[in-house]
Amino acid sequence: MKKIVTYLSIALFFSCTIFFSCSKKEDKEPKKGRIDKMTDHAAEVIVEKIKTPIDRARSVKEKEKERMKGIDESLKGIE
C-alpha cells in the first residue's frame, strides 16, 4: 500500500511540474540582453543614416519634376 501511494505521489508531482513548466514558458517573451539592445540601436542608427540621403534625393527629384512641368507649360504658352 505504501508503494502505491509513493508512486502515485511521485507521478502526480512530475505531471504537475511538467504541466506548469510548459505553460509558463509560452507566455513570457525572452528579455533582451545588453548586446542585443546595442545591436538593435546600432541597426536603427544605420537605417536612419541610409534613409536620410535617399529621402533627400527623392524630394530633389520631385522638385525637378515640378520645375520641368512649369518649364513645359510656359513653353507651350509661347508656341
Secondary structure, DSSP 8 states (H G I E B T S, - for coil): -HHHHHHHHHHHHHHHHHHHHHHHHHH------HHHHHHHHHHHHHHHHHHHHHHHHHHHHHHHHHHHHHHHHHHHHH-
